[in-house]
Amino acid sequence: MQNTIRQLAELVKGTILGDEDLVVHGARTLHDAQPGDITFVENEKNAPGLQHSQASAAIVPPKLPVNGKTLIQVADPLMAFAAVFRHLHGLRACQPIGIHARADVHSSVQIGANPSIHPYACIGEATVIGARCHIHCGAIVGKNCRLGDDVVLYPNVVLYDDVVLGDRVIIHANSTIGADGFGYRFQNGRHVKVPQLSNVIIGSDVEIGACATVDRGAFAPTRIGDGTKIDNLVQVAHNCQIGKHNILAAQTGVGGSSSTESYVTMGGQVGVTDHVHVGQGTMIGAKSGITHDTGPNARLFGIPARPLRDSSRVLASMEKLPQMRRDLLRILKYLGLKDEPPSEPAA
């Protein structure tokens, strides 16, 4: 598909600088773009790359210096480029397919308008599915589940019984929601399972990446708040209460009965021990270990996690340790103490 810059600017409601009749054939990133393509620059930091790009045009933020290329100025170049990319490359939303003959849907299931239930999907007794839901091949939805409108379950997602999903929830392939929590008591020389009798409740506009797990609660639900985004390979343990609009990056693990308030961000491989509360707006750096409750708007890093400024000082000091050790050995040698500490004075 090809469009003029004028047509693309109308699509993204942008302002043109340059040749509005320039014809564009494709959309590619700065390094991959060729003549006839349009690219984008998200901020001034990436602007130098535009000078070396072969792209004929670019989508840029306002006030970016003009460098001879035709530009479309918008407030959010990344999202505008996504719209242009989708348009130029003919990417269209999937049309509903109905209920495939090879899907296994219990007769008691209620399904809303315009569904897409793909082959080999399985939906259990007394479950309610909202409108325009896409349940892909091999996905399993247990008994008594409740799915809102516009939910997408990618292949091999598993929802155990009684799981509740809000509207516009997206769960990527091979994730499991509602498995038993990891709870045991040591009795008479063996580990005895604590019954996991509750469920998982996930709010609206939540997205969960591939191969993630959210365990059911023991006696009260595990909850994920509206708007929270969970990356691939994340573990949320039983009884957790994850707040609204959290970001949990890949390989993060949140221990049982921990909770977060809204707008918490956890970098990759963060570990949160059980029964910990993380305050609103807290940001936790990658590979950090959270062992105690945090206040609001904290910036934490390290194992165990400390305020970011303190952790930065510790890391800076560690880089100097080899030289400090050499200096110490020279001092000990000068004092005739070799590498042994001086003896304690007699009492």
N, C-alpha and C positions, 0 to 999 in steps of 0.2 A: 504494500500500500504506500502511496505517496501523498503528501500534503504540502501546501505552501506554509511558510512561516505565519502568514496572516491567519490561516485556519487553525494552526496549533496554538497561537496566542489566544484566539477566541476560546479554544477548548480549556485552557488553563487560566483564562482571565488575566493575561500578562500584558506588559508594555513592550513594544518592539523598538529596538535600536538597530537600524540597518535596513537591509533589503527585505521588505515584507512579501515580495513575490518569489523569493528563493524557494526552490522545491527541495523537500527533504524526503529521503527514501527509507531511512532507518534510524534507530536510536541506540547508541552504544556509549560505554563509559569513556572517559578521557583518553585512556591509553589504547583502547581498542577501536575508537572511531576512525572512520575513513571519510574522504570527500563524499558529500551527499548525506552524511549522517548528522544528527543533532546529539549533543552531549549535555552534561550539566556540571556546574560548579556549586557546591553546597555553601561554601563560605570563602572569605578572603584568603584563608590559609592555603586553599587548594588552587587559588587563582593562577599562580605561575605555571601550573600544568596545562592551562588552556593555551598558552602561547606556543607550546610544542605539539598540541593536539592537531590532527589532520581534519577534525570535524569542521563542517561548514557553518555550523551554528551552535549556540549553547543556551541553556536555561540557567540564569544566574540570579543572585540576590540583587536588590536595588543598590545603586551606588558603586557597583563593581566597575573598575576602570574599563573603558572600551578599548579593545586591542585590534580592531579591524574586522573582527568576525561579526556576523549578525547575531544579535542577542535578544532573548525574551526575558524580561525582568519580572520576577514573582517574589512573593514573600517567603515561600517554602519551595526552593528548587527541587529538593529530593522528591517530594510528593507530586509536584508538577511533572517531573521527568517520568515518574511511575505511570502517571496518566497518559503521557505521550507515548511511552514505550508500549503500553497495553493497546493503545489506539493504532499505532503504526504497525505493530506486529500481529494485529488481528486477534488478540486474546479476549475472548468473550466469556462471560459467566456461564457456568454449566446449566443447561436446561434440565428441569426435573424429568426423571425417568419413570416415576411411579414405583410400584412394588414389583421387583423382579420375581419371575416365577420360581427361581431357585433360592429365594430368600426364605428363611424359616421364621414366620411371624405367627405367634400364638393368636388364636381366634378372639381372645379377650382384649387384645391390644387396641388402643385408640390412637389413630394417626391423623394429624392435621392435614391441611390442604397442601397440594403440590409437593409430595414427598419424593425422595430418591433413596430407595432401599435396594442396595446392590446385591448381586449374587452372593450366596453363602453368608450373608448377614443373618444374625439370629436375635430375635427379640422375645423376651420372656413374658410370662403371664402377668396380666393386670398393669402393664406398663403404659404410660401415656406419652406420646410423641407429639411435639408441637408442629406448627406449620413450617414448610420449606426446609425440613431437616434432610441432611445428606448422611446416610449411614453406609459406609463403604464396605467392600468385600471383606468377609471374615470378621467383621466387628461383632461383638457379642454384648447385648444389653440384657441384664438380668431381670428378675421379677420385680414388680412394684417400683420401677424407676419412673422418674418424671423428668422429661426433657422439654425445655422451652422452645421458642421459635428460632429458626435459622441456626440450629446446632449442626456442627460438622464433626463426625467421628471418622477418622481415616482408618485404613485397613488394620485389622487385628487389634483395635482398641477393645479393652474389656471393661465393662461397667458391671460390678457385682450388684447383687440385689439391693434395692432401696436407695440407690444413688439419685441425687437431685441435681440437675443442671439448669442454670438460668438461660436467658436468651443469648443467642450469638456466641455460645461457647464453642471453641475449636480445640479438639484434642487430636494430636498427631499420632502416627502409627506406633503400635505396640505398647502404648501406655496402658496402665492398669489403675483403675479408680475403685477403691472400696475393698481392697484385699485386707485380710486380718492384720491388725497391728501386732507389733513384736512385743508381746507382753507375757512374762512367765514368772512363776514363783518357784523357789527351790525348796522342795519338801521331800523329806525322807530319801535324800540322796538322788533326787531326780528333778528335772525342770518340768513343772506342771503349767500348762497353758492357762492363761487368764482369758475367759470368754470375751470375744470382741462382738458386742451385740448391737452396736449402733450403726451409723451410716456416714456418708460423705455428702455435704451440701456445698455446691459450687455456685457462686453468684453469676451475674450476667457479664458478658464481654471479657470473660477469662479465656486465655489461650494457654494450652499445656503442650510442651514439646514432645518429641518422640522418646519412647522408652522411659518416661517419667512414672512415678508411683505416688499415689495419695492413699494412705491407709484409713480404714474406717475407725471410728472411735470405739472405745470399750463400752461405755455406758451413755455417752453424749456424742453428738456428731463432730467429726472433723469438718472445719469450714474453711473455704477459700473465698475472700471478699471480691466484690465487683471490680472488674478492670485489672485484676492481677495477671501478670504474665510470667509463666514458669517455663524455663528452658529445658532442653533435652537432659535426660539422665539425672533428674532432680528427685530426691526422696523427701516427702512430707509425711512424718510419722503420725501415729494415731493420737487423737484428741487435740491436734494442733488447731489454732485459731489464727489463720493468716488474714491480715487486714486488706483493705481496699487499695488497689493500684500499687501493689508491691511488684518488684522485679527480682526474680530469683534466677541467677545465671547457672550455666551448666555445672553439674556434679555437686551442687549444693545439697547439703543434708540438714534437715530441721528435725531435732529430736522430739520425742513424744511430749505432749502437753505443753509445748512452747507456744508463744503467741507473738504476733507483731501487730502494731498499729498501721495506719495508712502511710503510703508513700515510702516504704522501706525498700532499700536497694541492697542486694547481696551479690557480690562478685562471684566468679567461678570458684568452685571448691570450698566455699565457706562451710564451716561446720558449726552448728548451733546445738549445744547440749540440751538435755531435756529440762522442762520446767523453767525456761528462761523467757523473759518478756523483753521485746525490742521496741523502743519508743518510736513515736511518729517521726518520719523524715530521716531516720538514721541511715547512713551509708556505710557499708562494710566492705573493705577491700578484699580482693581475691586471696584465697587460701587462709583466711583468718579463722580463728577459733573463738567463739562466743561462749563464755562460761558463766557470765553473770548478767543480771538485768541491765539494760541501758536506758539512759534518759532520752528525751526527744532531741532530734537533729544532731545526734552524735556522728562523728567521723572517726571510724575505728579501723585498725589494721594490726595484723600480727597474731602470734600464737604464744600466750593468750592475747586476745585483742586489747590494744591500748588506744588512747587517743592518737590520731594520725601524727600529730606533731611529735609526741613522745616516741612513737615507733620510728619515725624518720631519723630522730637523733640516735636511737639505738643502732639502726642500720649504718648510719654514718660512722659511729664509733667502731663498729665491727670491722669496717674496712681498714681502720687504722691499727687493729690489734696486732698483725704481724710485725709492724714497725715498732709498736710499743713493746712487744716481747723482746725484740732485738735490743732495744734501748735498755730494758730492764736487765737483760743478761750482761750487757757491757757494764752497767752500774754494779751489779753483783760481783763481777770479776774484778773491777777496780777496787772494791771494798774487801776483796779477798774472801768473799762468801760463796764463790762459784755460783751454782744454780740452786743452792739450798737456802731456805729462809733463815734469818737469824734466830737463835734460840731465845726462848722466853727468859727474862731475868728471874733469878731465884726469888722466892717470896721472903 
